Amino acid sequence: QLLRVISREIVIEHEHVMMMSSRPALERVALFVQVLAQREALRGRSPHLLNLSMPRADIASYLSLANETVSRMLTSLEKRGLIAIARRKLEILNAQGLVDISGEDPVSMRLAD
């Protein structure tokens, strides 16, 4: 069980490093939303309805982006019809569209679990 916990932590750190590498801002934000959805699914919750418990400033810091950039990228994803945002609630409307933008599918990173 300890190995499973350590393995999961390594996967989480790997996801973060992937987001931080020289990806454009839109890809980082799309991947961030995907990772949140995957974590919700692992907890037995809906991966399409997310509660953004982190303030945008914290999301920006986590992704090494400016607050304004995170807001613009979320708005861009919303205008493309991929997500809908209402206050701290985020609904994924088109998961494949997020995969297409980010170039990654977080589910495939977890198959080793």
Summary of the structure (lengths in Angstrom):
residues: 113
radius of gyration: 13.6
end to end distance: 11.5
largest distance: 43.0
contacts: 313
relative contact order: 0.19
helix: 62%
strand: 10%
